[in-house]
């Protein structure tokens, strides 16, 4: 990899650290990461523009370094790589204040249509339809999926119904968000432009809290804090709840099982938390209904729950 960096970028280094297919190194005071990408060139052009815009505004997302031919992508052993210059402590774990800062600093960027991902209704209904077809064909092979799938589809359908009721609004107040943001992600992941998409500002937070919950963290107080201090509009707060309710964590794991990346027994790490997850969802729902409008959903109002401010 040293030869590739020198040939394509004119960078000479003797100290490269490899983690899987990702290479990090330092030259003087500058830090770099050379990593594979699966994004197409048209999306990358928009990502590159956003990265430059953020840096001009003093928000130091990683810079995409162009190669000697002026291109973003460099093929090494037939694999597409991109070189990033980084400006944060790559290994620091993202905390809630980092997330809120990034969310509030990157609002109202909507001129990059290839990156927009805010039509949750279409994305979710297509995904559920496809998964239901898969399960009908493969359920005998995956007994744990067969036992748990219907429950999580039920949660998803509630989310989709709420989204239909409250409606999709125009993409005028989108933020820079990420394909997925997990509670164990680092500042490198948060500021990595290769992860950027455009969506409602609540997307990252809802995924962050679901991930933290599955990691067995008690998240309700942090959620209440987020709702009080993240400057969400009523619509954005409604969408936060809808996305919090949609069980992304289950469907992501389901896909990993089907593609053979993990064993089916890994689903147990999610399924064992069902009752606790329902309790948390009811807490958030009942709290939000004290400050914004949410349609009444009977099963979410079954228990009088306490919550902390």
N, C-alpha and C positions, 0 to 999 in steps of 0.2 A: 504493500500500500504506500510505502514511502516513495517508491519510484513513480507511482501514479500521481501523487500529490505534487511532486517536483515537475513531472512532464506536463500535466494539465493546468497547474496553477502557479508554477514557479515557486512553490513553497518547499523549503528544506527544513526537515526536522528529524531528530534522532530518537525522540521519545514519544512513541504512540501507544496509547492504551486502548485495547480492544475489548468491547463488551458485546457479545453476539456478533452482529454484522455492523456494529457502530464503532467508529474510531475517533478518539478524542486526543488532542495534542495542543501544545502551547508554543508560540514563537514570540519571544520577547514578552510583552505584557498582553498579547492577544491570545484569546482562547478560541479553539475551533472544534467542530464536530463534523465528521464526514459520515453520512448515513444513507441507507437506501430510501427510496420513495416509491409509492405506488400511485401518485397523483398524475393525471394527464397534463400535458403541456399547457393547455388552455386555462385550466384551473390554476396552474402554477404561475402563469402570467399575472392573474388577479391577486394571488397570494403575495407575489413579489411587490406589486404596487402597494398593497396594504402594509406590508412590512416597512417599506420606505416611508409611507405616510406616518406610521406610528413613531418611527425613529425621529422624523422631523418634528413631531409633537413632544419629544422627550420621553416616549414610552419605549423602552429598549427591548423590543422583540429581537430575536436573533436575525442577523443580516444574512441573506442568501448571497454567497460569493460567486460571481460569474467565473467560468473557466477561461482559458486563454483564447478560446474561440468566441467568447461573449455569450455562451450558453449557460443555462442553469443546471442542466442534467449532464452528468459525465458517466459513461458506461465503463464499468470495470468488471471483467469476467462476465460480460453480457448482462450485468445488473445495473439499473439506473441509480446513481448516487447524486446527492447534493451536498455541497459544502456550506456549513453555517459558521459565522463568527458569533460567539455568544457573549452576553454581557451580565449574566447573573451567576450566582452560585448554583451550579447545575444540580447538586445533590440535595439541596434544601427542600424539605417536604412542603407542599402548598398548605397554607393555613387559611382559615376563613377570611381574614383581613386581606390577604393577597388576592383572593378571588373577588371580593367586593371592590377593591381598588381597580383591578383589571376590568371588571364589568363596567364600572362608572366612567372609566377613562376611555372606553372604546365604544361608546354608544353612537347611534345615528350614523352608521356607515352602511349605505344600502345601494351603492353604485356598482356592485360586482355581482351580477345575476347568477353566474355559474356557481357561486359559493352559497347561495341562499338555500336554507333547509327548514323553513318555517311552516311548510304545509304538512303539519303532523298528521292530519286526517288521511291524506293520500299515502304517506309513508307508512303509517301504522296499519291501515286497512289492508294495503297490499302485502305487508309483512305477515299479518295474521292469517290472511287467506292462503298464502303460500305455506306457512307453517302447518296450518290445519290439513292441507293436502299432504304434506310430508308425513305427518303423524298418522294419517289414515293408511299410508303405505308402509310405514316403518314401525308401528307401535309394538308389534310382536318382538322386535329386536331390542326395544328399549323399554322395559317394564317401568322404570322410574319416571320416564317421560310420560308414559301412558297414565300413571297414577296422578301426576301433578299438573299436567298440561292444561286441563279444563279449568282448574282453579285460577291459574294465572291469565288465561284467556279471558276469564270473567272480569278480572281487574282491568285488563286492557280494554275490554268493551265498555266498561264504565268510563274510563278516560276518554275514549273515542266519542261516546255519547255526550259527555260534558263539552268536549271540543266543538261538536256540532251545535250544541245549544248556545254556546257563548260566541262562536263564530271566529273565523280567521280574518284578521284585519290587514290592511295594506302594509307592505314592508317599508315603513317610513322610519321606524325607531329600532332597527335591528342593531345588535352589538356583535362584535367579534366574539365568537364562541369556539368550542372545540368539538370534534367528532364525539369524543368521550373525555370527561374529566373525572378521575377517580381520586378518592381520598388519600391514596398512597402515591399520587403523582408528585413530581418535583417541579421546581421553578423552571427547569429546562423544558419540561413538557408544557407548562403554562405559556411560555414565551416562544415556543417553537412554531413558526409560521406554517410549517407543513401540516400542523394539526388544525389550522384555522378554517372555520366556516362562518357564515352569517346566520344568526338566529335571534330569537328573543333573548333579552339579557338574563332571564331566569333559567335558561337551559343548563348552563354549567353548574349552577348551584344545586338544582334538583338532582342532577346526576352525581354530584359530589356527596350530597347527603345520603342518597341511596347506597352509594358505595361504602360510606362510613358506617351506615347501619348494618350492612352485611358483614363488615369487619368487626361487628359487635360493639360499636360505640353507641353511647346514649346521645342521640343527636337532637332531641326535642328542644333543649334550651338554645342550642346554636341556631336551629331553624327559626325560633321566635326572634332571636337577636337579628338574624339576617332579614327577616320580614320587616323589622322595625327600622333598620339602618341602611337598607340597600336602595332606597329611593325608587321602589317599584311603583308603577301606576296600578290602579285597580285591575285593569286588564292583565298586566304582567303578573300580578299576584295570583289571579285566577289561573293563568297558564302555568305558573309555578306549581300550584297544587295538582293540576291535571297531569303534568309531567312527573311529579313526585309519585302519583298514583300508578302511572304506567310502569309495569315491572321490567324495565330494561335489563336489570341484572339477571333475571331468569332467562330472557330470550337470548341475551348475549352468550350465556353459558350453554343454553340449548344448542345454539349454532356451533359452538366449540365441540360439543359432544357429537353432533351429526357429522362434522367434518373430521372427527378423529383426533382433534387437538388435545382433548382431555377425556378421561374416563367418565362414564355415566354416573358413577358414585359421587362425583363432585357436586351433582345437583343437591345432594343431601345438605350441603353447607348453606344452601338457600332455603330449601323446603322446611328445615327445622325452625326457621325464624318466622314462619307464617303468622302465628298468633301475635307475636311481638310487633311485627310489621303492621298488622291491622290496627293494633292499639295505637301505634305512632301515627298512622294515617288519620285515625279518628281524632286524635289530639290536635293535629294540624288543621283538619277540616273544621272542627268546632271552634278553634281559636280564630281562624280566618273569617268565619261567619259572624264574628263579633265586630269585624272592622270593614269587611267588604261583602258584596253579594256573591253567594254561591247557591246554585239550585239545591233544593232539599233532596237528599238521597237517604232513603230510610235506613239502610244498614250502617251508614256512617253516623247516624244519630242515636243508635241503640243504647249506648252507655253514656251516662253523665260523667265526663272526664275532667279532671283537673289539669291545668297547665301552668307553667311558670313564665313570668314576664322577664 
